[in-house]
């Protein structure tokens, strides 16, 4: 049990370090914390506060996160029933996608 806890803490620290190394990813994490964390788990571990809201770390399993740029620009309106409509500008999109990429473990940004 302690090994699992240590592994989860190391994983969380690794994702934070990746995000901190890239200013875009850091800004994306800040945006996600301010606008998305109420419903979604935005970090590398943990459950989403709203059960039907997928954790950000699993988004790449559904579709390439880079493909979210158009939806974020046009406004996501159907993520889950209680999700507010978001329409991001180009810089916010690049920042958020850069952060989502860090959660994939690839350690690269678009």
N, C-alpha and C positions, 0 to 999 in steps of 0.2 A: 504494500500500500504506500509506503514512504517512497519507494522507487518511482511509482506512478506519479505521485505528487511532485517529486523532483523533476521528472521528465516533463510534466506539464508546465512547471515554472520555467524550465530551460527553453521550452518551445515558445512560451509567451515572451520571454526576454529576447529570443532570437528574432521574432517578428518585430518587436519594438525597436531592436537595433537596426534592422533593415529599414524600417520606416524612418528612423532618425538619421540614417545615412543619406537618405534622399529627401531633399526639402519638399519635393512634390508629394511624396508618400506621407511625410509628416503633416503637410497641410490637408491631405486627403483623410488621414486619421482624425485630425481635428474636426474636419467637416462631418465625418461619420459620427464622431462622439457627440457633436452638438445637434445633429439632425436625424440620426438613425438609431442611436443606442437605446432610445426609449422602447423600441420594439425588437431590434435585431442585436444578436451577439456580434459585435464588430471586431473582436480580437481573435487570437488563434485558439482560444479555449472558452468554454462556458456555453450555457444555454441561452437562447433568445428569451428576453422577458415576455414577449408575446409568442406563444407556442407556434402559431402559423407563420411567423416571420422567419425565413431561413437565416441561419448564421452566415455572415459574410464569408467566412472561411470555406463554405461549401458552394458558393456561387459558381466557381469554375467547374464544378462537377455537372452543372446544368447547362452551361454555355460558356464560350470563351469570354472572359470579362472585358476584353478589348471590344467585343461586339456590343457592349452596353452603351457606348458613346452616343449613338443616335437616339436611343431610348431616353437617356439622361438629358439630351438636348431638347427633345420634343416634349418631354414630360412623362414620367412613369405614372400611370393612373390605376393600374390594376395589379400591383405587386401582391397585395393581400387586401381584403375588403376595407380595413380601417386605415390603409396607408394613404397619407396625404399626397397630393400631386406635387411632384418636384420637377422643376425645370432649371437645370444648371447651365452656367455659362461655360465657354470652352476651357478656361483655366480650371474651374472647379471639376469639370469632367476629367481632365488630364490628371489632376491631383488625386481624385477619388479612385480612378483606375490604377494609378501608380500604387496606391495603398492596397487595393484589392489584389494586385499582382504579388505583393509581399506576402499575403496570406496563402498564396498557392505554394510558397516555398521555392519559387523560381529565383527570387532575389533580383529580378530585373524589372525595369519599368518600361512602359510603352514609349 
